[in-house]
Each structure stands twice: as C-alpha cells, then as structure tokens.
C-alpha cells in the first residue's frame, strides 16, 4: 500500500512539473510575441505579380523589391517588365498579372470604356517637367508656336498614354492647328533615334527618352516644355474584388513602397544604383532626370483633375463617344490603405469615406 502511494505521489509530482514548465514556456512565447515585431520568416508569404514599365518612374517598386521590403511585408513579388505602362495595364485587365503600375492616362481611358479599376496609390507624388517636346533647332524659331507654325512638321508621340494627352494640351495651349502637324505613333524607345536621323522633326515623350533625345541632338536640338500644363503621374492599379478580398496584400504592398520612399530620402546614391540595375540605363541619364520625380506613395487632387481633363480630351478626339457618361473619378480611388499607413500622403479635396 505504501509503495502504491509513493508511486502515485511521484506521478502527480511529475504531472505538476510538466504543467509548470509548459505554462512558463507559453508565457515566455507570449511575451516575445508582444514585445517583438514578427520576422518576415514567421509571416505567410503571398506570391504577387506586378507589371511595370522599365523606367526610373518605377523607382519605389524596384527598390521595394531589391531591398526586400516586399518580403518583410510577407509578399514574394515578381516584377513583370513592359515597354510602357499601358501594356502592363492591358495585361492586368486580362488577368495575366495581379497588379499593374501605369501612367494615369491609360487608366482613365480604360475606365471610360467600362473597365473596373481602383487606384490605391501613386508611386510618385508628382513629376516635374517629365513630358516635353524635343525638336531639331532652326534659326530664330525659339518659341513653340513659331516653330510649329512656320511649316508642317512631323511629330512622333506615344498614343494612348500621357505623351499623347500632353501633345493635345501643348498644341491647344499654343493655338497650333493640328493640320499644321503630322502626328505619328511610335514606341517611346524608338523616338530618340527617329529624331536623331531626321525621320521626324520633333517628339513628345516622357523621360528617360526625352533626356536621351536631348543629349543625342546636343546644340542642334531644342526643347519646348510647359511644366504647368501636364506632367505624368504613375499609379498602382487594383480591381474591386481585390479591394474586397485581398486588402492585406494591398496594404502590405503600400507599406513596402512607403519603406522604399524613406530609403530614397536616406540613401539617394544606393537608390540610383538600384534603379540603374533594373533599367540598365547609363548613370548619367539617371542623374540627369532624377529630380524630375518625387518618389513617395501618395494620392493627390492633381490625379483627379487630370482625369477630368483627359475625359474631355477623349471626347474631343473621338476616343469615346460624345454621349459617354463621365464617372465620378473620386470613386476610382481607394485611399483607406494609404490613410492607414501615412494619412498625410492623402491630399484630396474630399476624401472618400469607407
């Protein structure tokens, strides 16, 4: 009997000791979880594809990928490269990729054609004189109106994007009759060579191709710019179902982009090297155009103002029918994610309430 009692006491003691150790371990783990941020390895990794154009305008995305900021937020991001943002947007609308970064013009044209798109952030707050006209210099023709009214010119631009809208706005501003100009559609990457060989008199295009063209022509070229008219914005596009079903992925992307923006502010030199690696541009080109971009996530009223102006342009140029209903472009924005991460980055006249 005594032997049985001794064994029973030992069993109870062992059980009590196990429970005490187990409880202590749980408390320690709980304290670590509360005091320390979770490591990326502890997060669920989601695979995401983002379409981008190969341009310094994509600096935030490139840096977020290269520095591991996406991974820190639990995203395994595959960047798919396109020669223009409008092609990335087309791939997104077809379902070939998860998200796309593009200029704002292809977005508004797609929306006017009935596509459901939601913009969750800009990847540049603004651009400065990033789209401009580069032309062959002619003696005494130093103003845009005089240059284009002197004789009929051939001008190449990129149809369906910001450069085409800039061309329309530019000609209207200077009261230049479009009959005075033969407007040609060319790929952005082909324009500097076309201008240098003289197959066109002028090009209207964004950086880096405007800068490359300026350098090729040197003193034999002239640049006509009107920064107050328009300068392209670049936006991250999602669709309504992603807003509803994948909010954590969208928030994670914007957090990573926000980290990239801070990285640029703190280490411009390293940021340029990363952009050079992804774009394969000469360092002189990157240095020459870097200040044309303000790299930080944002949502600005300028974006909405541009969209309304571009809707008018689309009607006037027959891109949409005259009876097309212009939507409330405010509703195309989803500011709630950026508001949560950095409320001061949302700069809209009337912020949409969720």
Legacy VTK file of the C-alpha trace (Angstrom):
# vtk DataFile Version 3.0
C-alpha trace
ASCII
DATASET POLYDATA
POINTS 354 float
0.000 0.000 0.000
2.777 2.404 0.929
4.541 1.557 -2.316
1.410 2.395 -4.310
1.016 5.692 -2.509
4.637 6.585 -3.211
4.240 5.851 -6.951
1.025 7.873 -7.121
2.733 10.835 -5.424
5.604 10.649 -7.895
3.160 10.610 -10.868
1.278 13.632 -9.577
4.566 15.458 -8.948
5.763 14.737 -12.488
2.481 15.899 -13.988
2.571 19.108 -11.948
6.171 19.767 -13.026
5.244 19.315 -16.725
2.333 21.728 -16.380
4.542 24.351 -14.690
7.197 24.106 -17.413
4.580 24.236 -20.179
2.952 27.315 -18.651
6.301 29.065 -18.317
7.104 28.392 -21.978
3.749 29.773 -23.129
4.213 32.933 -21.049
7.711 33.465 -22.462
6.497 32.993 -26.047
3.579 35.317 -25.461
5.868 37.990 -24.026
8.225 37.717 -27.007
5.313 37.956 -29.420
4.003 41.054 -27.672
7.360 42.800 -27.343
8.923 41.970 -30.712
7.735 42.557 -34.252
7.244 39.312 -36.183
10.026 38.377 -38.542
9.299 38.007 -42.249
10.044 34.284 -41.936
7.135 33.990 -39.488
4.677 35.594 -41.893
2.619 33.850 -44.505
4.328 34.559 -47.816
1.950 35.507 -50.632
3.079 35.351 -54.251
2.144 38.503 -56.178
2.920 39.649 -59.727
3.177 43.358 -60.536
3.525 44.708 -64.059
5.758 47.760 -64.523
7.352 49.680 -67.351
11.135 49.710 -67.403
11.558 53.298 -66.291
13.063 55.291 -63.406
9.461 56.283 -62.617
9.166 52.800 -61.080
11.901 53.504 -58.512
9.710 52.777 -55.472
8.705 49.383 -56.818
12.232 48.454 -57.869
13.715 49.456 -54.504
10.958 47.683 -52.533
11.812 44.525 -54.461
15.590 44.879 -54.321
15.858 45.804 -50.629
13.481 43.049 -49.520
10.758 45.422 -48.301
8.071 43.353 -50.037
9.366 40.203 -48.337
9.370 41.959 -44.971
5.666 42.544 -45.505
5.019 38.911 -46.427
4.988 39.302 -50.204
7.011 37.340 -52.748
6.740 39.843 -55.598
7.516 39.011 -59.209
8.071 42.124 -61.320
6.985 41.669 -64.925
8.522 44.228 -67.258
6.760 46.016 -70.118
7.968 48.702 -72.524
5.112 51.007 -71.464
2.700 51.192 -68.561
-0.312 50.899 -70.866
0.832 47.387 -71.810
1.196 46.464 -68.141
-2.346 47.731 -67.599
-3.645 45.644 -70.504
-2.044 42.528 -69.001
-3.640 43.364 -65.642
-7.095 43.838 -67.180
-6.768 40.489 -68.975
-5.922 38.745 -65.702
-2.381 37.834 -66.763
-0.860 39.633 -63.761
-2.169 40.533 -60.312
-1.468 44.287 -60.249
-0.050 46.921 -62.587
1.667 50.281 -62.339
0.934 52.629 -65.228
0.527 56.251 -66.135
-2.838 57.731 -65.246
-3.969 58.246 -68.874
-4.352 54.540 -69.804
-6.306 54.108 -66.557
-8.862 56.797 -67.365
-9.258 55.553 -70.947
-9.853 52.016 -69.703
-12.369 53.277 -67.138
-14.242 55.286 -69.778
-14.506 52.072 -71.786
-16.224 50.360 -68.863
-13.339 48.611 -67.083
-13.483 48.489 -63.300
-10.209 49.807 -61.882
-9.279 51.073 -58.440
-6.169 53.155 -57.812
-4.710 52.512 -54.366
-1.709 54.850 -54.524
0.507 56.902 -56.779
4.113 55.739 -56.898
5.261 59.305 -57.497
3.684 62.227 -55.695
4.379 64.380 -58.729
6.654 64.651 -61.732
8.365 67.879 -62.781
8.528 68.618 -66.499
8.867 64.895 -67.177
6.995 65.021 -70.518
8.214 67.509 -73.104
8.772 68.195 -76.797
12.282 67.761 -78.193
12.873 69.087 -81.730
15.521 69.945 -84.310
16.632 73.513 -83.740
16.025 76.036 -86.511
17.435 79.551 -86.518
15.259 82.179 -84.834
12.444 79.678 -84.174
12.879 79.542 -80.421
9.213 79.574 -79.398
6.926 76.595 -79.847
4.194 78.473 -81.714
6.652 79.987 -84.196
8.401 76.671 -84.707
5.273 74.659 -85.479
3.526 77.393 -87.487
6.496 78.005 -89.768
5.807 74.857 -91.812
4.161 71.474 -91.455
6.069 69.302 -89.023
6.239 65.605 -88.282
5.853 64.956 -84.569
6.060 61.494 -83.018
4.422 60.601 -79.734
3.089 57.580 -77.855
-0.624 57.060 -78.496
-2.916 56.046 -75.664
-0.748 57.448 -72.889
0.408 60.614 -71.202
2.540 61.852 -74.128
-0.468 61.925 -76.467
-2.519 63.884 -73.925
0.411 66.262 -73.408
0.674 66.786 -77.186
-3.031 67.674 -77.370
-2.750 70.080 -74.425
0.508 71.573 -75.717
-0.876 72.341 -79.185
-4.064 73.777 -77.731
-2.108 75.998 -75.342
-0.055 77.494 -78.185
-3.031 77.731 -80.578
-1.302 75.448 -83.061
-3.689 73.950 -85.609
-3.307 70.178 -85.757
-3.498 70.475 -89.551
-0.050 72.057 -89.270
1.332 68.858 -87.800
1.526 65.238 -88.870
1.310 63.315 -85.626
2.848 59.842 -85.769
2.618 56.997 -83.274
5.936 55.498 -82.260
7.292 53.401 -79.432
8.972 55.566 -76.789
12.255 53.686 -77.080
12.377 54.332 -80.849
11.813 58.085 -80.705
15.325 59.374 -79.867
16.770 57.529 -82.896
13.925 58.686 -85.166
14.596 62.271 -84.144
18.363 61.951 -84.499
18.101 60.547 -88.038
15.676 63.272 -89.091
12.724 60.989 -89.898
10.659 63.260 -87.625
11.054 66.929 -86.750
10.048 66.569 -83.112
8.974 64.095 -80.451
6.675 64.481 -77.444
7.699 61.916 -74.862
8.494 61.266 -71.195
11.821 60.606 -69.515
14.216 58.947 -69.923
13.596 59.136 -73.674
13.217 62.926 -73.737
16.536 63.276 -71.926
18.246 60.753 -74.207
16.985 62.641 -77.281
18.184 65.969 -75.891
21.659 64.553 -75.366
21.830 62.976 -78.820
20.945 66.242 -80.557
23.060 68.435 -78.322
23.257 72.007 -79.597
21.319 71.080 -82.734
18.230 70.384 -80.657
15.703 72.490 -78.779
13.272 71.576 -76.025
9.800 73.049 -75.716
8.339 72.450 -72.280
5.341 73.691 -70.357
5.532 72.104 -66.886
2.316 73.743 -65.701
0.258 72.100 -68.462
0.814 68.489 -67.528
3.393 66.092 -66.168
2.615 62.417 -65.997
1.635 60.585 -62.817
2.100 56.865 -62.175
-0.389 54.783 -60.212
-0.771 51.305 -58.694
-3.924 49.661 -60.023
-6.146 47.013 -58.442
-9.673 45.791 -59.135
-12.766 45.934 -56.893
-12.619 42.235 -55.977
-9.051 42.640 -54.742
-10.119 45.585 -52.581
-12.786 43.366 -51.060
-10.964 40.045 -50.836
-7.243 40.862 -50.622
-6.944 44.024 -48.533
-3.989 42.632 -46.573
-1.976 42.200 -49.780
-2.700 45.759 -50.928
-1.811 47.187 -47.545
1.417 45.155 -47.500
2.398 46.469 -50.951
1.866 50.075 -49.902
3.803 49.559 -46.661
6.715 48.243 -48.710
6.504 51.195 -51.102
6.428 53.568 -48.137
9.631 51.958 -46.833
11.175 52.440 -50.280
10.265 56.124 -50.190
12.065 56.543 -46.867
15.045 54.629 -48.238
15.315 57.052 -51.189
15.244 60.010 -48.814
18.017 58.493 -46.690
20.272 56.991 -49.371
19.915 58.570 -52.785
23.158 57.074 -54.065
22.149 53.475 -53.355
18.673 54.180 -54.733
20.129 55.351 -58.034
22.301 52.240 -58.262
19.245 50.011 -57.795
17.301 51.884 -60.475
20.293 51.666 -62.787
20.430 47.897 -62.265
16.759 47.414 -63.148
16.549 49.893 -66.034
20.040 49.253 -67.447
20.326 52.968 -68.188
23.599 54.904 -68.123
24.210 56.542 -64.779
24.371 59.952 -66.472
20.774 59.510 -67.648
19.551 58.602 -64.169
21.395 61.562 -62.652
20.004 63.860 -65.326
16.339 63.043 -64.718
16.280 62.053 -61.020
14.931 65.387 -59.799
12.052 65.212 -62.281
10.362 62.733 -59.922
9.129 62.997 -56.340
9.239 59.383 -55.211
6.720 58.683 -52.453
3.340 56.968 -52.183
0.511 59.489 -52.316
-2.949 60.273 -53.605
-3.308 63.840 -54.824
-6.065 66.045 -56.170
-3.955 66.590 -59.285
-4.669 62.998 -60.298
-8.433 63.574 -60.247
-8.104 66.948 -62.011
-6.077 65.281 -64.763
-8.694 62.562 -65.188
-11.493 65.065 -65.792
-9.350 66.978 -68.304
-8.459 63.709 -70.024
-12.120 62.683 -70.240
-12.801 65.919 -72.138
-9.836 65.200 -74.411
-11.094 61.669 -75.025
-14.457 63.020 -76.177
-12.982 65.771 -78.330
-10.635 63.365 -80.095
-13.200 60.602 -80.614
-11.610 58.105 -78.262
-15.038 57.770 -76.662
-18.473 58.701 -77.967
-19.903 62.123 -77.202
-22.664 60.573 -75.070
-20.270 58.592 -72.860
-21.113 59.274 -69.231
-18.178 60.691 -67.287
-17.911 58.828 -63.977
-17.196 60.256 -60.553
-13.443 59.760 -60.656
-13.211 60.169 -56.897
-14.817 56.732 -56.634
-11.948 55.179 -58.586
-9.643 55.881 -55.652
-9.273 53.652 -52.594
-7.426 55.849 -50.095
-8.138 53.768 -46.982
-4.908 51.755 -47.257
-2.622 54.768 -47.625
-4.565 56.659 -44.960
-3.802 53.879 -42.511
-0.088 53.893 -43.307
0.527 57.625 -43.817
-2.547 59.887 -43.561
-0.594 62.984 -44.637
0.096 61.348 -48.031
-3.602 61.545 -48.966
-4.086 65.034 -50.385
-7.589 65.076 -51.818
-10.160 67.848 -51.633
-12.777 65.381 -50.471
-11.511 62.134 -49.028
-13.778 59.212 -49.734
-15.045 57.703 -46.513
-15.060 53.934 -46.267
LINES 1 355
354 0 1 2 3 4 5 6 7 8 9 10 11 12 13 14 15 16 17 18 19 20 21 22 23 24 25 26 27 28 29 30 31 32 33 34 35 36 37 38 39 40 41 42 43 44 45 46 47 48 49 50 51 52 53 54 55 56 57 58 59 60 61 62 63 64 65 66 67 68 69 70 71 72 73 74 75 76 77 78 79 80 81 82 83 84 85 86 87 88 89 90 91 92 93 94 95 96 97 98 99 100 101 102 103 104 105 106 107 108 109 110 111 112 113 114 115 116 117 118 119 120 121 122 123 124 125 126 127 128 129 130 131 132 133 134 135 136 137 138 139 140 141 142 143 144 145 146 147 148 149 150 151 152 153 154 155 156 157 158 159 160 161 162 163 164 165 166 167 168 169 170 171 172 173 174 175 176 177 178 179 180 181 182 183 184 185 186 187 188 189 190 191 192 193 194 195 196 197 198 199 200 201 202 203 204 205 206 207 208 209 210 211 212 213 214 215 216 217 218 219 220 221 222 223 224 225 226 227 228 229 230 231 232 233 234 235 236 237 238 239 240 241 242 243 244 245 246 247 248 249 250 251 252 253 254 255 256 257 258 259 260 261 262 263 264 265 266 267 268 269 270 271 272 273 274 275 276 277 278 279 280 281 282 283 284 285 286 287 288 289 290 291 292 293 294 295 296 297 298 299 300 301 302 303 304 305 306 307 308 309 310 311 312 313 314 315 316 317 318 319 320 321 322 323 324 325 326 327 328 329 330 331 332 333 334 335 336 337 338 339 340 341 342 343 344 345 346 347 348 349 350 351 352 353
